[in-house]
Amino acid sequence: MPPTVNAKSVTRNVGWSVLSKTSTFGLKFVTVPILARILTPESFGAVAVALTLVQFLAMIGGAGLASALVIQKDENLDTIHSVFWANLAISCLMAVVLYVGADPLAAWLGAPEAAGLLRIMSVLIPLQLGGDVAYALLARRMQFSKDAAWSMISELAGAGLAVILALLGAGVWALVAQLFISAIIRLAGLYAVSRYLPRFVFKPRRVLELSRFSLGMMGSEIANFITFQSPMVVISRFLGLADAGAYSAANRFASIPNQVVLSAVMGVLFPAFSNMMHDRQRRSDALMLSTQVTTVLLAPMMFGLWAIAEPAMLVLFGHQWAYAWPVLGLLALSKGVLTPCSTFIPYLKGVGHGGALFWWAVIRAVVTTAAVVYGAAGGTLVSAMIWLCIVNVAVLIGYSWVVFRADGMPFLRGLYLSTRPMVTAFLMALIVRYTLDMLRDHLTNPVLQIVVGSILGGIIYGLLVLLTERALKDKILELVRSRRAGEVTPLAE
């Protein structure tokens, strides 16, 4: 049986996951700008385009079987072994398909020069999928602390190697080496901490029993993947590798806050919501609490980055990337708009609304891709990003409707409570942006602009949150007091 989920266990596991992702954030905060200064936009674009296809095939190869293991009542070894071998066989097949079809696939992506990279990076597919079963076992046991250390070690090793190779003139291969060393170390670490040892046991019936859930999850994951990665393919085809590289560098940096908070929280919330599947009030309260907390944390980061995007791009990436500061700002804005949606995917997965998750993910993928195509067809990367922002506003409203309808919460009440911290953060960002514009003649140093904007934004946002989120503050303090007192408080009870 999965462990009992309560506020103490969830906050502990979220804490470990956030620690892991924060370490990754620190590394990328340093290494992405360093690599961007050494490498060309074309190098970033080539690896980003190739990695998009590799990750897509890896997602298909996994077929969602590992996710299905998370919600099983018991750890049946025959089922676990069967899923491992199924994943391995499918991932190897995908790698072969990518290797053989590298030339036409690279041409279709608008980057024929990336064919060689695709052949080499095809090996990443079995490396990535090989650890899915081990990670699923840790997730169902809520043992995220055991995964955190190896995540940090793998990211540190990959980032360090990439910087060294880039300084030695390795060019695009520095980025490729980073991906491989991180994947290999993480794979070894997952098996070490999960204590899972594959045995040659394969029972097709066990795999088929999981396929109904896994195929539905795979469909929604593919649609979500298309939503997040289709802009890269569209930009590469319509605007070329240089713009794809600019988008990739800006997107990698703008995504860091999401990777720190969302990746950590979503991994924990999926098994947590699954445990609450039949307790409507408890899961409803947990949904709103987790949504508000993640929005309070993420929204000021994203909107704050939008406010200081111009000096940040110059300071972090150098003069060769300075032209792309509107791209960084618009990407931060588009991600900031979606911060209230941060817990929606694990909620729908965990409580069994796979059908709603699938169809909404498909609609979102189609609309997002169409919007970016429309913007890129106009000839500029900035116009594509503007349309991405516009469509994300519609996604926020539609996604909220789907989730609150599934939860049984009144739509307008749920939308108001979940988006209030986001609106507060946007108001803060507008004040910071206006203030920096007014002081432009006096604050000519971009580093000083970042410092002043960050301090001013932190003070303004802190005051606004204290005024608008008193109930949330009281709830968090109550959970903290219960944790310190050693009470086992059910999550969001």
N, C-alpha and C positions, 0 to 999 in steps of 0.2 A: 504493500500500500504506500502511496505517496505520503510524505510527512504532513502532519497537521500544519495548516497555514495560519499564522497569526501575525499581529503587527510586529512583534519582536523578530520573528524569523524572516519576514519580508524585508524589514528595514535593515537587518543584518546583511542579507544577501544583496540587497540594492547597494548597501555601503561598499561591499567588496567589489561589486561590478563597477560602481562609479570610480573606485580607486583604480581599478584596472584601466578603465577608459580614460580617466584623467591622466594616467601615465602615458597612454597612447597620445592623448591630446598634447601633452608637453613635448613629446618627441616630434610630432608632426608640426607643432607650432615652430619648432626650431628647424627641422629637416626640410619641410616643404619649401620655405623661402630660400634656404641654402641651395637646394637642388634647382629651384627656379632661376637662381642667379647664375648657376653654372651651366645648366642645360638650355636648349632652345625650345621655343613653343612647339616646334615640329616634333621634337623628341617626346615631350609630354603628350602631344596629340596622338602619336603613333602607339605608344604604350596604352593610353587611355582607351583608344578604339579597340585594340586587341583584347584588353582586359574585359571590356564590355561583353564581347562575344564569349570569352572563356567563362565568365561568371554566369552568363545566360545558360550555356550548355550545362554547367555544373548544377544549376538550379533544376533544370529538366532531369538531369541524371539522378539527382537525389529523390525525385518523385514524392517528396514529403513523407517518406517512410519513417525517417528518424523522428520527425515531429509527432507521428502517430504513437511512437513508443512512449512519449512523455505522458500521455493521458491514460496509458494502460494501468489497470489496477495492480498488477503484479509484474515483476521482472522475470518473465518466462525466458529461460536461456535459449530454448529452441527458436523462439521468435526473434530474439536479439541476434543470434548467429545468422539466421536466415536473412534478416534485414542487412546485416553487414555484407554478406556475399552478394546480395542483390544490388546494393549500392556500388560495390566494387566492380561487378560485371558491367553495369550500366555506365559507370564513369569511364571505364576503359574503352568501351564502345564509343562513347562520345569523344574521347581523346583521339581515337583513330579517325573518326569522321572529320574532326577539325583538322587533323594533320593532312589528310588526303585532299580535303576541299579548301585548303588555305588560300590558294590563289583566287578562285571565284568569290569566296566569301570576303576577302580583303577588298577586291574590286567593288563588290556590292556595297561595302561600307564606305566607299569613297576614299580608301587608303590602300591602293595596291602595293605600296612599298612596305606595308605591315605584314605581308604574307609570311616572311621569314620569322617574324616575331610570333605569329599565330602557331606555327609549327612547334616552336620551342615551348611556348606557353601552354600548349595543349596538355603537357604533362601536369600542369597545375590542377587539372580537373580531378584526377584520382587522388592527388595530394589533399585537396580541399574536402572531397567527399569521404575520404578514408577516415576522418575523425568525427563524422556526424553521429555515429552510434555512441561513441564514448562521451561526446558532449551531451547527447540526449539522456544518458544515464545520470550524468551530473545534474542536469536540469530537473529531472523528475525527483531526484533526491534533495533538491534545493541546496546543493553543495557548490555554490558559485565561488566560494572562497578558494577552492582547490584549483579552479580554472584561472583565477586572477593572476597568480604569480607567473604561470607559463605564458599567459597573454602578454604580460609586460616584458618578459625575457625575449619572446619571439619578435615583438615589435622593436625592442631596443637593438637586437642583433641585426635585424633587417635594415633598420634606419642607419645604423652605424656603418654597415657594409656599403650601403648605397652612397653615403657621403664620401667615404674613402675612395670608392671606385670612380665617382664623379670627379673628385679632385685629381685623380690619376689619369683622367681623360677617357674613361670608359664610355662616356656618352650615354646612349639609350640603354646600354646593358647594365648600367648602375641601377636603373629602375627595375629591370627584369630580375637581377640578382636579389634585390630587396624582397620581391614577391616570393621567390623560391626559398630563401633562407628562413623567412618568417613562417611560411607554410610548413616546412619540414620540422622546425623546432616546435611549433604549436601541435602538430600531429603527434610527435613523440611525447610531449607533455600531457596531452589529453589521455593517452593510454596509460601513462604512468600514474596519474592521479585518480583515474576512474577504476584502475585495477581490472580492466576488461581485457581478456585474452581470447581472441577469436578461435573458434574450433570449427573444423570442417563439418558443419551441420547445416543442411539446407532443406527446408520443408516449404514447398511452394504454397501449400494451404495457409500457412501462417502469414506469408506475405500478402496473399489475396485477401485475408481477413482485414488487413490494415489498409488495403488499397482504396476502399471507399472514402475513408477520411483523408488519406494521403493525397489522392488525386484531386480532391476538392481543394486542399491546401496548396497543392502544387499549382493549380490553375490560378488561384488568387495571388500566390507569390510571383508567378510569371508576369501577371498583369501589373503588379506593383513594381517589379523589376523594370518592365517596359516603361512605366511612368517615370522612374528615376533615371534610366539610362538612355531612353530614346532621344533626349536632347543632344547627347553626344554624337549619336549616329546622324541625326538630322543636320547638325552643324558641320560635321565632317563632310557630308555629301553636298550640302548647299554652299558652304562658306570656306571649306578647305582645312588642312591640318593645322595651320597657324592659329586660326580662330578656335579650332577644337582644342588646341593646347592652352590657349588663353582661358577658355571655358573650364578645362580640366583643372588648371592651377587654381583659379578662383573658386571653383566648386569644391575642391579638396579642402581648401582653407575654410570656406564658409560652412562646410559640413562638420567641422571639428566639434562645435558645441553639440550638435545632434548626436555625433558618435559618442561623446562623453556621457550624455544624459540618456538619450533614447535607447541606444544599444544596450546600456546597462539595465535600464528600467524595463524595457520590453522583454528581455530575456527572463527576468524574474516574474513579471506579471502574467505571462502566458500560463505557466503551471499554477500560479496563485489563483487566477480567475477560473482555471479548470477545476480546482479544488472547491470553489464556491458555486459551481454550476447550478446547483439545486437550491441555493439560498438567495432568493431574489433581492431582499432588502440589503443583505450584507454585500453582495456584489455590486449593487447599484451605488451604495455609499462608497465602496472602494473605487469604483469607476470615477466618481466625481472628485474624490480626494486626490487620487493619483493624477487625474487630468489637471486639476488646479495647481498641484505642486510642481509638476513638470512644466506647465505654462509659466508659472512664476519664475522658475529657474531659466528656462530657455528663451522666452520672449525678449527679455532685456538684452541678452547676448546677441540675438539676431538683429533686432532693430537698432541696438547700439552699434553693431558693426556697419549697418547701413549708414548711420549718422557720420561715421568717421572713415568711410570707405576710401576716399581720395588720398588722405595722408597715409592710411594703412597700406594701401597697395604700393605706394612709392617707397615707404620705409621697409616693408617686409620683402617685396619682390624685386625692387630695383627699377631703374629707369626703362629697361627694355620691356617691362610689363606695365608701366605707369598708364599707358593708354587704355588699359582694361579695367580701370577703377570703377566705371559705371556697371560693368558686368559683376564685379564683386558686390557692389551695393545692391543691385537688383536681385542677385541670387540670395543675399542675406534677407532682403525684404520678402521674397517669395517663400523662403523657409520659415520666416517669422510668422507669416500669415497662417501657416499650418501647425503652429505649436500646440493649439488646443486639441489637435487630432492625434497627438503623440501616443495615447494609450488605446486608441480605437482598434487597431489591428490585433494586439494581444487579447483585448476584451472579446471581440467577435470570434476569434479562434478558440479562446479558452472556454466560452460558454456555449459553444456548439452552433453558432450562427454562420456556418461555413458558406451556405448559399448566399446570404446577404453580402458577406465579405467578398465572395467571388464576383458577383454581378456588379457590385459597386467598384471593385478593383478594375474590372474590364472597362466600365464606362469611364472611369478616371483615366486609364491608360490611353483610350481613344481620344478623349477630349484634350488631354495634355499634349499628346503627340501632334494632333491637328493644330493646336494653338502655336506650338513652336515652329512647325512647318510653315504656317501662315506668316509668322514673324520673320523667319529666316528667308523666305521667298522674297521679302522686301529688300534683302541685300545686306542687312547689318546684324551683327551679333546682339547689339543693344535692343533692337526691335524684337528679336526673338525672346530676350529676357523680360521685356515689358509684357509681352503676351503670356509668358509663364506666370508672372505676378497676377495678371487679370484672371487667368483660369484658376489659380489657386484660391482666390476669394470665393469663386463658385464651388470649388471642391470643399472648402471649409463648411459652407452652408449645407451642401448636399451630404457630406460625410456625417455631420452632426445630426442631421435628420435621420439617417439610416441607423446610427448607433442609439440615439435616444428613443427612437421608435422601438428598436429591439429590446431596449432596457425597460420600456414602459414609463419613461420619464417625460413630462410635458416638454415639447420641443423648445419653446421660447425660454422657459425657465432654465433648461439645460444649456442652451446656447448662451444665455446671459451669464450664468455662473462660470462657464468654462472659458469664455472669451474676455471676461472682464480684466484679468491680468494682462492679456495681450493688448487690449486697448490702452491700458495704463502704460505699458512699455512703449507703445507707439507714440503716445503723447510725450513721454520722456525723450524719445529720439528726435521728435520734431523740435523740441526746445533746444536740445544739444546742437542739432544741425543749424538752426537759426542763429544760435549764439556764436558758433564757429564762423559762420558767414559774416556776421557783424564784426567779429574780431580779426578777420582775415588779414587786414593791413598791419595789425599789431602782433599776430601770431604767425609769423612767416615760416618758422621751423616746423616741419611736419611731425617730428617726434613730440614737440611741445603741444601741437594740436591734438594728438592722440591722448596725451596725458591729461590735458585740461578737459577734453571731451569725456574721457572715462571717469574722472573724478566727479565732474558735474553730473553726468548721467547716473552714477551710483547714488549720489546724494538725493537727486530728484526722485529716482525710482524708489529708493528706500522710504522716503516720506510718503509718496503716493500709495505704496503698498500698505503701510501702517494705517493709512486712512481708509482704504477701500477693502482690505482683506482681513478685518479683525476676526471674523469667525474662523477663517482658515488658520490664522495665527494661533488662536486658542486651541483648535483641534490638534495642531502640531505639538504645541506645548504639553497638551494632555498626554499625547502618545509618548513624548520624551519623558515625562514624569513617570508614566506607567513602566516604561522600559527601565529607568533607573531604580524603581522600586522592586523590580523583578517580577512584575505582574505579567501573565500571559494574556495579553489583550487581543481579542479577535480583530482582524484587520477591518478598520472603518466601522466598528460596531457602534 
